[in-house]
Amino acid sequence: MLGSVLNHVLLHQTIMGLEALRQLEKAGDYPDTVIGCFGGGSNFSGISFPFLHRNLTEGKGTRIIAVEPGSCPKLTRSRFMYDFGDTAGLTPLISMYSIGHCIIPLKIHAGELRHHGAGPIMSQLLRVGLIGATSVGQSECFRAGLIFARSEGIIPAPETTHAIAQVVREAARAWEEGKPQTMLFNFSGHGLMDLSAYESFFAGELKDYQVTDEEIMRSIGRSELQPV
């Protein structure tokens, strides 16, 4: 049942990537890099899977990067293990990258990205090197969100700013290297309901929370998790 629900979500979400693929074809272009913010993985997989399919079947070399908050680093600083998909420990054990379902991720404004574990499909893709992952602090994210808002006239949600921050990083690197790059990222939501978060940023009240290695190890220990 759990697998059926997950597959339904992924198939539904991939309409984003499939539409982007067709739009790029009409423009006569193709992405060197695909970027998406990452909580559990459905949003990220929706934009990236059609391009991952082209990588596997046509030998395309598109880099696919998942961007998570530094305060909840399940892709970048965790272990691949069996864990529960929920914090109550009621789901079946799932093989995935997790910082332990007992952990309480630090409060950041990108609440939808604060899940302790990655989806099993995304976890396996990362494990075998078919996708990459990075983490970003929320101050850098909000700065990137402001750049986008001032350039495009659209206020991005805190979750979306994670992808935008990585785009800014990639663009800066491409500029320094003098190499043109086509990037695709998923603008996953507007920030009109999050204006108070932007006010906190302008007031200098936001902090770059980082979970420590000790906190991760304590969570894994309390969860009594077993390595895969």
WOSUL-V387566 format. One record per pair of residues at least 24 apart in sequence whose ideal C-beta (glycine too) atoms are under 7 Angstrom apart, sorted by the first residue. I is the first residue (numbers start at 0). J is the second residue. D is the distance in whole Angstrom. If there is no record, write none. Layout:
I_J_D / I_J_D
This chain:
1_90_7 / 1_91_6 / 5_118_7 / 8_41_5 / 9_41_6 / 9_44_5 / 9_48_7 / 12_41_5 / 12_42_7 / 12_44_6 / 12_45_3 / 13_45_5 / 13_48_5 / 13_49_6 / 15_45_5 / 15_46_5 / 15_185_6 / 16_45_6 / 16_46_5 / 16_47_6 / 16_48_6 / 16_49_4 / 16_50_6 / 17_49_5 / 19_46_7 / 19_183_6 / 20_49_5 / 28_181_5 / 29_181_7 / 30_61_6 / 30_181_5 / 30_182_6 / 30_183_4 / 31_61_6 / 31_62_7 / 31_180_5 / 31_181_5 / 31_182_7 / 32_61_7 / 32_62_5 / 32_64_7 / 32_169_6 / 32_180_6 / 32_182_5 / 33_61_6 / 33_63_5 / 33_183_5 / 34_64_5 / 34_66_6 / 34_162_5 / 34_165_5 / 34_166_6 / 34_182_6 / 34_184_4 / 35_65_6 / 35_66_7 / 35_162_6 / 35_184_7 / 35_185_5 / 36_66_5 / 36_112_6 / 36_158_5 / 36_159_6 / 36_161_4 / 36_162_5 / 36_187_6 / 37_65_4 / 37_66_6 / 37_67_5 / 37_74_7 / 37_112_7 / 38_111_5 / 38_112_4 / 38_114_5 / 39_114_5 / 39_117_7 / 39_118_5 / 40_117_6 / 40_118_4 / 40_121_4 / 42_185_6 / 42_187_5 / 43_121_7 / 44_120_7 / 44_121_6 / 46_185_4 / 51_129_6 / 62_131_7 / 63_130_5 / 63_131_7 / 64_131_5 / 64_132_7 / 64_133_6 / 64_165_6 / 65_130_6 / 65_132_5 / 66_133_6 / 66_135_6 / 66_161_4 / 66_162_5 / 66_165_5 / 67_112_6 / 67_132_7 / 67_134_5 / 68_107_6 / 68_109_6 / 68_112_5 / 68_134_7 / 68_135_7 / 68_137_7 / 68_161_7 / 69_134_4 / 69_135_6 / 69_136_5 / 69_207_7 / 69_209_5 / 70_104_6 / 70_105_4 / 70_107_5 / 70_208_4 / 70_209_6 / 70_210_6 / 71_98_7 / 71_104_4 / 71_112_6 / 71_113_5 / 71_210_7 / 72_98_7 / 72_134_5 / 72_210_7 / 73_97_6 / 73_98_5 / 73_115_6 / 73_116_6 / 73_117_5 / 74_117_6 / 74_125_6 / 74_132_4 / 75_132_5 / 75_133_7 / 75_134_5 / 76_215_7 / 77_215_7 / 78_219_7 / 78_226_7 / 79_122_6 / 79_126_6 / 79_227_6 / 80_224_5 / 80_225_6 / 80_226_5 / 80_227_6 / 81_224_6 / 81_225_5 / 81_227_6 / 82_116_5 / 82_222_6 / 82_224_5 / 84_116_7 / 86_115_7 / 93_119_5 / 94_119_6 / 94_122_7 / 94_227_5 / 95_119_5 / 95_122_4 / 96_122_5 / 96_125_7 / 98_210_7 / 98_215_5 / 98_218_6 / 99_215_7 / 99_218_3 / 99_219_4 / 99_221_7 / 99_222_4 / 99_224_6 / 100_222_6 / 101_218_5 / 101_221_4 / 101_222_5 / 102_214_7 / 102_215_7 / 102_218_4 / 104_210_7 / 105_208_4 / 105_210_6 / 107_137_5 / 107_208_6 / 108_137_6 / 108_157_4 / 108_193_6 / 108_196_4 / 109_137_7 / 109_157_4 / 109_158_5 / 109_161_6 / 111_158_5 / 112_158_5 / 112_161_7 / 133_165_6 / 135_161_5 / 135_164_5 / 135_165_7 / 136_207_4 / 137_205_6 / 137_207_6 / 138_205_6 / 138_207_5 / 139_164_5 / 140_164_5 / 141_197_7 / 141_200_4 / 141_205_7 / 143_167_5 / 144_190_7 / 153_189_6 / 154_189_6 / 154_190_4 / 154_191_6 / 155_186_7 / 155_189_7 / 155_190_5 / 156_187_7 / 156_188_4 / 156_189_6 / 156_190_4 / 156_193_6 / 157_190_7 / 157_193_6 / 157_196_6 / 158_187_6 / 158_188_6 / 159_186_6 / 159_187_5 / 159_188_5
